[in-house]
Amino acid sequence: MLLLQFSTSHYCRKARLALGYKKIPYQVENLTPGLHILKLKPLTGLTTVPVLLPQKAGEPQAIADSTHIFSYLETYQKDPPLMLPNSPQQTQAWLLEDWLDESIGTATRFVYYHFRAGEGKSINPSFSSQLVINVVRRQYGITPATVQLASDRLKTAMDVLSSWQKQPYLVGDRLSVADLTAAALLSPLALIPHYRQTYPWLFERIVKIHEICGEKLPPGLNE
Ligand SMILES: N[C@@H](CCC(=O)N[C@@H](CS)C(=O)NCC(=O)O)C(=O)O
């Protein structure tokens, strides 16, 4: 299998966690932002990574979107399962997965790039890094007002996910699509001191899930 990705994308991390959890061998191809469209558009009709190419006869040519990649991997190789056997619990896990994907992953992106351009500029103040950060801020409309809305959403997310403080899994009694999605999509916050200090339990969980999946820890948690 080949995963088309941006090396720093938290949505691509989400796909890698699932591949790692199932111990499916794969390779990655890191695309260049901007040029990625030329490769992705003809393959999937979309412009976003991750995209998984099974590269096997009888399998689809390309699977776009991290949620579809989860579902595909579950049919490709059932064990260990990403889905919960209890149907209402699996519905709850998908609900969390979709909310994390559509709302919280975006909020993380807003707060993270705002931080990297301001308070966290010293992480990489080079011209090329700040240029990329500013292109992303312009592309997604990241302004102080939209960042405020995003950080309010993240505060709500911490309340919703606070069950992680008492139990290892967000839904049911084993790892599910909800845990992998939260671990990946909140991982960029590991570089921001406010989140590290206020929600230490979140990062303990993120580390644990990366260990279970055999995935390299995200920046900020890897020293
Ligand atoms: N819902 C999508 C979101 C993926 C996404 O936003 N990917 C970003 C990178 S983090 C991307 O490819 N952006 C490039 C673009 O939109 O052209 C998924 O889960 O796969």
The ligand as an SDF file (V2000), in Angstrom:
LIG
                    3D

 20 19  0  0  0  0  0  0  0  0999 V2000
  -11.7170   15.4810    5.8290 N   0  0  0  0  0  0  0  0  0  0  0  0
  -10.4390   15.2920    5.1490 C   0  0  0  0  0  0  0  0  0  0  0  0
   -9.5280   16.4700    5.4960 C   0  0  0  0  0  0  0  0  0  0  0  0
   -8.1390   16.3420    4.9230 C   0  0  0  0  0  0  0  0  0  0  0  0
   -7.4070   17.6730    4.8750 C   0  0  0  0  0  0  0  0  0  0  0  0
   -7.9170   18.7410    5.2630 O   0  0  0  0  0  0  0  0  0  0  0  0
   -6.1710   17.6240    4.3710 N   0  0  0  0  0  0  0  0  0  0  0  0
   -5.3680   18.8210    4.2030 C   0  0  0  0  0  0  0  0  0  0  0  0
   -4.0090   18.6190    4.8610 C   0  0  0  0  0  0  0  0  0  0  0  0
   -4.1490   18.5970    6.6130 S   0  0  0  0  0  0  0  0  0  0  0  0
   -5.0850   19.0200    2.7200 C   0  0  0  0  0  0  0  0  0  0  0  0
   -4.8700   18.0740    1.9990 O   0  0  0  0  0  0  0  0  0  0  0  0
   -5.1000   20.2770    2.2670 N   0  0  0  0  0  0  0  0  0  0  0  0
   -4.7280   20.6160    0.9150 C   0  0  0  0  0  0  0  0  0  0  0  0
   -5.8540   21.1710    0.1030 C   0  0  0  0  0  0  0  0  0  0  0  0
   -6.9630   21.3800    0.6360 O   0  0  0  0  0  0  0  0  0  0  0  0
   -5.6200   21.4420   -1.0980 O   0  0  0  0  0  0  0  0  0  0  0  0
   -9.8660   13.9570    5.5980 C   0  0  0  0  0  0  0  0  0  0  0  0
  -10.2390   13.5050    6.6970 O   0  0  0  0  0  0  0  0  0  0  0  0
   -9.1120   13.3250    4.8440 O   0  0  0  0  0  0  0  0  0  0  0  0
  1  2  1  0
  2  3  1  0
  2 18  1  0
  3  4  1  0
  4  5  1  0
  5  6  2  0
  5  7  1  0
  7  8  1  0
  8  9  1  0
  8 11  1  0
  9 10  1  0
 11 12  2  0
 11 13  1  0
 13 14  1  0
 14 15  1  0
 15 16  2  0
 15 17  1  0
 18 19  2  0
 18 20  1  0
M  END
$$$$
